[in-house]
């Protein structure tokens, strides 16, 4: 079977861009001759449709329905919503919607929720277009048909998972819709999660005519040009994430249609048979001090042995169109994390999502992950990793910044706008995360010896062999949760880990008891959800109902 390559900087054909949400046409008169009605005629065009579905993954600055790009990369928004980061920016009026996000004061007309809603329904639409038509398309290589299906099902599941986590009550749309279909109603969350589970299990088990599963077992076996494509281990890892979130947030015994035993089977296979492992020198302190980034997150080591599924970014698009930031293939989240007006190995950024001192202080100074996770721009004092950097202080400054995705001068693009062309990948699913999810699932439902082994593998990679003396009977969910903080901080997981421990815990953690500009009070009525964008409610003629608390 010959695989076509998904290049991260390819843009889908114009016909695949008619919808930015579930109800907004970009252009009623397509500027190109290829439109939906005369597309999907052959294998090549099916591949272009699949490429367009992948393209949404790279939208780190999605636009509202009016075309206004927003600085709301999912992973950055997730950390600002959590107890890890504040809103930041130049000042309190830089992007007020970000400040309201952090304080749980988001308004129904704020642009960030609208942009995220549009992003994910655009991705769902593109997946639906391909899935609706693929069985009628003539293929020259029949083995590619089920492969493309499996990839599209994974992507749709991923888009729906982010959407339902953010908004809770959303329509279930499994076919391309027309203006006549805009009056959609929301489904109960369990229906959405049931579809996500169905899509992921179908992707995992999809077989070709020879009876072989079509997804490659992992990213490890993919050729360089195919890195970033869906694989079996990625689908298994996402299934585990969905299971843990749904059962925790909604206090349910299992994911609709998928038992704990089935999830354990899948995550065990991903851990034992994918070929992924932990990067041995991922937290080398000398390398971090020299390069400004750990080897694990270095651009030079993109798609490393730990990357189960990485969203691919590149500087090759050489983008400079600030009005169409969705069109660039650079990672625009990178510029958000950086210090303002800094120089040297760190490139200047916009100082969003400054890190809380409380999070920094949770890390043991002996744990090399502290240096690998945070830039401490404050003066050196004792063993605080302080670098005494000169930079312009922004809003809610703490002096602590994200290192994993910091803009570095070495990564500045040679052409195009520097801010729009950072080539850092985003590790949507990392093997360390799969191990910790596996530890949690084993502790809850399976083999406690395996749970301890997974926990030790992650912790001892950082602290050295023999550093974990915990016994099987001593391992707790609290210990695993703490390890997730040490290992995965600032990667976009903390907020969702908080919410899946229940509303009492969320309120106790997210209402931070701080004063002045740092103060946050969790709004329990909203249950951690964003508002359904008022624009979408209006377009639906009232068929969409607003979430509680708004």
C-alpha positions in Angstrom: 0.0 0.0 0.0 1.4 3.4 -1.0 0.5 6.1 1.6 0.1 9.7 0.5 1.7 12.2 2.8 -0.1 14.7 4.9 2.1 17.8 4.8 1.4 20.1 7.7 1.4 23.3 5.6 -1.1 22.1 3.0 -4.4 23.9 3.0 -7.6 22.1 2.0 -9.4 23.0 -1.3 -11.7 26.0 -1.2 -14.7 23.8 -1.5 -14.0 22.3 1.9 -14.2 25.7 3.6 -17.8 26.6 3.3 -18.5 26.5 7.1 -16.6 28.1 10.0 -19.2 26.9 12.5 -22.2 24.7 12.1 -24.1 27.6 10.6 -22.1 30.2 8.8 -21.1 30.3 5.1 -17.8 31.8 4.3 -18.7 32.6 0.7 -21.8 31.8 -1.3 -19.9 32.3 -4.6 -16.7 30.1 -4.5 -13.7 31.8 -6.1 -12.5 28.4 -7.5 -14.2 26.1 -10.0 -14.1 23.1 -7.6 -17.0 23.1 -5.3 -18.6 20.3 -3.2 -20.9 19.1 -5.9 -18.2 18.4 -8.4 -15.5 17.3 -5.9 -14.7 13.9 -4.3 -14.4 12.3 -7.8 -11.3 10.2 -7.2 -8.7 9.0 -4.7 -6.6 12.1 -5.0 -9.6 14.4 -4.1 -10.5 12.1 -1.2 -7.0 12.7 0.1 -7.3 16.4 -0.3 -10.5 16.2 1.8 -8.7 14.3 4.5 -5.9 16.9 4.4 -8.4 19.6 4.9 -9.8 17.8 7.9 -6.3 17.6 9.5 -5.8 21.3 8.8 -8.1 22.3 11.6 -5.7 20.8 14.1 -3.2 23.6 13.3 -5.7 26.5 14.0 -3.9 28.0 17.0 -5.6 31.4 16.4 -9.1 30.5 15.1 -11.5 33.2 13.9 -15.0 34.1 14.8 -17.8 33.9 12.2 -17.0 37.5 11.2 -13.4 36.4 10.4 -11.7 38.0 13.4 -8.7 35.9 14.6 -8.5 35.3 18.3 -5.5 34.4 20.5 -7.2 31.4 22.0 -5.1 28.3 21.4 -6.8 25.5 23.2 -3.8 24.5 25.3 -3.2 28.1 26.4 -6.8 28.7 27.2 -6.9 25.4 29.2 -3.9 26.6 31.4 -5.4 30.0 31.9 -8.6 28.4 33.1 -6.7 26.2 35.5 -4.8 27.0 38.7 -1.5 27.0 36.7 -1.6 30.4 35.0 -3.1 33.9 35.0 -4.4 35.7 32.0 -1.5 38.1 31.5 -0.8 40.2 28.4 0.4 43.8 28.2 -2.2 45.1 30.6 -5.7 44.4 31.9 -7.2 45.8 28.7 -4.9 43.9 26.3 -7.4 41.2 25.6 -10.3 41.6 28.2 -11.9 38.3 27.1 -8.8 36.4 28.3 -9.0 38.1 31.7 -12.7 37.2 32.0 -11.9 33.6 31.0 -9.4 33.4 33.9 -11.9 34.9 36.4 -14.8 32.7 35.2 -16.6 35.9 34.1 -16.9 35.1 30.4 -19.8 36.8 28.6 -22.0 35.2 25.9 -20.8 37.7 23.3 -17.1 37.2 24.0 -15.1 36.3 20.8 -12.9 33.5 22.2 -15.8 31.0 22.8 -17.2 31.9 19.4 -13.9 31.3 17.7 -13.4 27.9 19.5 -17.0 26.8 18.6 -16.3 27.8 14.9 -13.0 25.9 14.9 -14.3 22.6 16.1 -17.5 22.6 14.0 -15.3 23.5 11.0 -13.3 20.4 11.7 -16.4 18.3 12.2 -17.9 19.5 9.0 -14.8 18.6 7.0 -14.7 15.1 8.5 -18.4 14.7 7.8 -17.9 15.7 4.2 -15.3 13.0 3.6 -17.2 10.3 5.6 -20.4 11.1 3.7 -18.9 10.6 0.3 -16.0 8.2 0.7 -17.9 5.0 -0.1 -18.9 6.3 -3.5 -15.4 7.5 -4.5 -13.5 5.2 -6.9 -10.1 4.3 -5.4 -7.1 3.0 -7.3 -5.8 1.6 -4.0 -8.6 0.0 -2.0 -6.5 -0.2 1.1 -6.5 3.6 1.4 -10.3 3.8 1.7 -10.7 2.3 5.2 -7.5 4.1 6.3 -8.9 7.5 5.3 -12.1 6.6 7.1 -10.3 5.6 10.3 -8.3 8.9 10.3 -11.4 11.0 9.7 -13.2 9.2 12.5 -10.4 9.9 14.9 -10.3 13.5 13.9 -14.1 13.9 14.4 -13.8 12.3 17.8 -11.0 14.6 18.8 -12.9 17.8 17.6 -16.1 16.7 19.4 -14.2 15.9 22.6 -12.7 19.4 22.8 -16.0 20.9 21.9 -18.1 19.0 24.5 -15.5 19.6 27.2 -15.6 23.4 26.5 -19.4 23.8 26.0 -21.0 20.7 27.5 -24.3 20.9 25.5 -23.7 20.8 21.8 -25.5 19.5 18.7 -24.5 16.2 17.3 -24.0 16.6 13.5 -22.8 13.6 11.6 -23.5 14.8 8.0 -22.7 17.9 6.1 -25.5 20.5 6.7 -27.0 23.2 4.6 -28.6 26.5 5.5 -31.9 24.7 5.8 -30.5 22.7 8.7 -29.2 25.5 10.8 -31.9 25.1 13.5 -30.0 22.4 15.4 -30.8 21.3 18.9 -28.3 20.1 21.5 -27.9 16.5 22.5 -27.3 15.3 26.0 -23.6 15.0 26.7 -23.8 11.2 27.1 -25.0 11.0 23.5 -22.0 13.1 22.3 -19.6 11.0 24.4 -21.2 7.8 23.0 -20.5 9.0 19.5 -16.9 9.9 20.4 -16.4 6.5 21.8 -18.0 4.8 18.8 -15.8 6.8 16.4 -12.6 6.0 18.3 -13.4 2.3 18.6 -14.3 2.2 14.9 -10.9 3.8 14.1 -9.0 1.4 16.3 -10.7 -1.7 14.9 -11.1 -0.6 11.2 -9.8 -3.4 8.9 -9.0 -3.7 5.2 -10.1 -6.3 2.9 -7.3 -8.6 4.1 -8.6 -8.5 7.6 -5.8 -6.3 9.0 -6.3 -3.2 11.0 -5.6 -0.2 8.9 -4.1 2.3 11.4 -0.4 2.0 11.9 0.3 0.8 15.4 2.0 4.0 16.4 3.8 7.1 15.3 7.1 5.3 15.8 6.6 3.3 12.6 5.5 6.2 10.4 7.9 7.7 7.8 9.1 11.2 8.4 6.6 12.7 6.0 3.7 10.9 7.7 4.5 12.1 11.2 1.4 13.7 12.6 -1.0 11.3 11.0 -3.5 9.3 13.1 -2.2 6.0 14.4 -3.7 3.2 16.6 -1.8 4.2 19.8 -3.1 7.8 19.4 -6.7 6.5 19.2 -6.2 4.3 22.2 -4.6 7.1 24.2 -7.5 9.5 23.3 -10.0 6.8 24.3 -8.4 6.6 27.7 -8.5 10.4 28.1 -12.2 10.5 27.1 -13.0 7.7 29.5 -11.3 9.3 32.5 -12.8 12.7 31.8 -16.4 11.5 31.2 -16.5 9.1 34.1 -15.0 11.7 36.4 -16.8 14.9 35.3 -20.2 13.2 35.1 -19.6 10.7 37.9 -20.4 7.7 35.7 -19.2 4.1 35.9 -18.2 3.9 32.2 -18.0 5.7 28.9 -21.2 5.0 26.9 -20.6 1.8 25.0 -17.1 1.3 26.3 -16.4 -0.5 29.6 -13.4 0.0 31.9 -12.2 -3.5 30.9 -12.2 -2.5 27.2 -10.3 0.8 27.9 -7.8 -1.2 29.9 -7.3 -3.6 27.0 -6.7 -0.7 24.6 -4.3 1.3 26.9 -2.3 -1.8 27.7 -1.9 -2.5 24.1 -0.7 1.1 23.5 1.8 0.9 26.4 3.1 -2.6 25.6 3.1 -2.8 21.8 3.3 0.7 20.3 7.1 0.9 20.4 6.9 4.3 22.2 9.0 4.9 25.3 10.2 7.8 27.5 13.1 9.8 26.2 15.9 9.0 28.5 17.6 12.4 28.5 14.4 14.4 28.2 15.1 16.5 31.2 18.9 16.9 31.0 19.5 20.1 33.0 22.7 21.0 31.2 20.9 20.8 27.8 18.1 23.0 29.2 20.5 25.6 30.5 22.4 25.7 27.2 19.5 25.7 24.7 16.7 27.3 26.8 14.5 24.3 26.3 14.6 20.6 27.3 15.5 18.0 24.7 11.9 16.6 25.0 10.4 19.9 23.7 13.2 21.0 21.4 12.2 21.8 17.8 15.2 19.6 16.8 13.5 16.6 18.4 10.0 17.0 17.1 8.1 13.7 16.7 10.5 11.9 19.1 9.9 8.5 20.6 7.6 10.0 23.2 5.3 11.7 20.7 2.2 9.5 20.4 0.3 12.2 18.5 1.8 15.7 17.7 0.1 18.5 16.0 2.5 19.5 13.2 3.6 23.1 12.8 6.2 24.6 10.4 7.8 27.9 9.3 7.6 26.8 5.7 4.4 28.7 5.0 6.3 31.9 5.5 3.0 33.5 6.5 2.5 37.2 7.0 -1.2 37.7 6.7 -2.4 38.9 10.1 -6.0 39.1 9.0 -6.0 35.4 8.2 -4.0 33.9 11.0 -5.9 30.6 10.5 -4.2 30.3 7.2 -0.7 30.1 8.6 0.9 26.8 9.6 3.1 28.2 12.3 2.3 27.6 16.0 0.9 31.0 17.2 0.5 29.8 20.8 4.3 30.1 21.1 4.3 33.9 20.9 1.7 34.1 23.6 3.8 32.4 26.2 7.0 34.5 25.9 8.3 37.4 27.9 7.9 40.9 26.6 10.9 42.7 25.1 13.4 40.1 26.3 16.6 39.4 24.3 19.3 36.8 23.9 18.3 33.1 23.5 14.7 34.0 24.4 12.7 35.7 21.7 10.2 38.4 22.7 6.6 37.4 23.3 3.4 38.8 24.5 3.4 37.6 28.2 0.1 35.8 28.3 -0.4 33.0 30.7 2.2 33.9 33.3 2.7 31.0 35.6 1.6 31.1 39.3 4.3 31.1 41.9 2.2 28.5 43.8 2.6 26.1 40.9 6.4 26.7 40.7 6.7 26.1 44.4 5.0 22.7 44.2 8.1 21.4 42.4 11.0 20.0 44.4 14.2 21.9 43.4 15.8 18.5 42.9 13.3 17.5 40.3 14.8 18.5 36.9 11.3 18.9 35.5 11.0 22.3 37.3 13.8 23.8 35.2 12.4 22.0 32.1 8.9 23.4 32.7 9.5 26.9 33.9 11.6 29.9 33.1 12.2 31.8 36.4 13.1 35.3 35.2 13.6 36.5 38.7 17.1 37.0 40.2 18.9 33.8 41.3 18.5 33.0 44.9 19.7 29.7 46.4 18.4 26.9 44.2 15.4 28.7 42.6 16.8 28.4 39.0 16.5 32.2 38.7 18.0 33.8 35.6 17.7 37.5 36.4 16.3 38.4 33.0 15.6 41.9 31.7 12.1 42.1 30.2 9.1 44.4 30.2 6.7 43.5 33.0 3.2 42.6 31.8 -0.2 42.3 33.5 -0.3 39.8 36.4 3.5 39.4 36.2 4.9 36.7 38.5 8.4 36.4 36.9 7.6 32.7 36.0 7.0 31.7 32.4 6.4 28.6 30.4 9.6 27.0 29.1 8.2 24.1 27.2 6.8 26.3 24.5 8.8 29.5 25.0 9.7 31.4 21.8 13.4 31.1 21.2 15.6 33.2 18.9 16.9 30.0 17.4 13.4 29.2 16.1 12.7 32.5 14.5 11.5 32.1 11.0 13.8 33.2 8.1 10.8 34.7 6.2 7.3 35.9 7.0 6.1 37.3 10.3 8.2 35.8 13.1 5.2 35.6 15.4 3.2 33.6 12.9 5.8 31.0 12.0 7.1 29.2 15.0 7.7 25.6 14.1 7.1 24.0 17.5 4.9 21.0 17.5 2.2 20.6 20.1 2.2 17.1 21.7 -1.5 16.4 21.9 -0.8 12.9 23.4 2.6 12.1 24.9 3.7 8.7 26.1 4.3 9.9 29.6 0.6 10.9 29.7 -0.5 7.5 28.4 1.6 5.8 31.2 0.0 8.0 33.9 -3.5 7.4 32.4 -2.7 3.7 32.4 -1.6 3.9 36.0 -4.8 5.6 37.0 -7.0 3.1 35.1 -5.0 0.1 36.5 -5.4 1.4 40.1 -9.1 1.9 39.6 -10.0 -1.2 37.6 -7.1 -3.4 37.0 -3.7 -4.6 38.1 -2.1 -2.5 40.9 1.3 -3.9 40.1 1.0 -2.5 36.6 -0.2 0.8 38.1 2.9 1.2 40.2 5.2 0.2 37.3 3.7 2.9 35.1 3.9 5.5 37.9 7.5 4.6 38.6 8.6 4.7 35.0 7.5 8.3 34.7 8.8 9.5 38.1 12.1 7.6 37.9 12.8 9.0 34.4 13.1 12.4 36.1 14.5 11.5 39.5 16.6 8.4 38.7 16.3 4.7 39.1 15.4 3.6 42.6 14.1 7.1 43.6 10.6 5.7 44.0 10.2 3.6 47.2 6.4 3.6 47.1 4.8 0.2 47.4 1.9 -1.2 45.5 -0.4 -0.8 48.5 0.8 2.8 49.1 0.1 4.2 45.6 -2.9 6.5 45.5 -4.9 8.5 42.9 -3.6 11.6 44.6 0.0 10.6 44.0 -0.8 10.0 40.3 -2.6 13.3 40.1 0.5 15.1 41.6 2.7 13.3 39.1 0.6 14.6 36.3 1.3 18.1 37.6 5.0 17.5 37.7 5.2 15.8 34.3 2.5 17.5 32.2 2.2 21.1 33.6 1.5 23.8 30.9 0.6 21.2 28.3 -3.1 21.9 28.4 -4.3 19.1 30.7 -4.5 20.5 34.3 -8.0 22.2 34.0 -9.6 19.1 32.7 -7.9 17.0 35.4 -9.4 19.4 38.0 -12.9 19.3 36.6 -13.0 15.5 36.4 -12.4 15.4 40.2 -15.8 17.0 40.8 -17.3 20.4 41.4 -16.4 20.5 45.1 -12.7 20.0 44.2 -12.8 22.4 41.3 -14.3 25.2 43.6 -11.7 24.5 46.3 -8.8 24.7 43.8 -9.9 27.3 41.3 -11.1 29.9 43.8 -7.6 30.8 44.7 -8.1 33.1 47.7 -5.7 35.7 46.2 -6.2 39.4 46.2 -6.4 42.2 43.6 -5.7 41.5 40.0 -4.8 37.8 40.8 -8.1 37.0 42.6 -10.3 34.2 41.1 -13.6 33.0 42.2 -14.9 29.8 40.5 -18.5 30.1 39.3 -20.0 26.8 40.3 -23.3 27.5 38.4 -21.4 27.3 35.2 -19.7 23.9 36.1 -16.6 24.9 34.3 -18.3 25.3 30.9 -18.0 28.2 28.4 -21.2 29.9 27.2 -22.8 28.9 23.9 -21.9 31.8 21.7 -24.8 34.3 21.4 -24.1 34.6 17.7 -24.8 30.8 17.3 -28.0 31.0 19.4 -29.2 33.9 17.2 -28.3 32.1 13.9 -30.2 29.0 15.1 -33.3 31.1 15.7 -33.3 30.1 19.3 -33.0 26.3 18.9 -29.8 26.3 20.8 -30.2 26.9 24.6 -27.7 28.8 26.7 -25.7 26.9 29.4 -26.7 27.4 33.0 -25.1 30.4 34.8 -25.0 32.7 31.8 
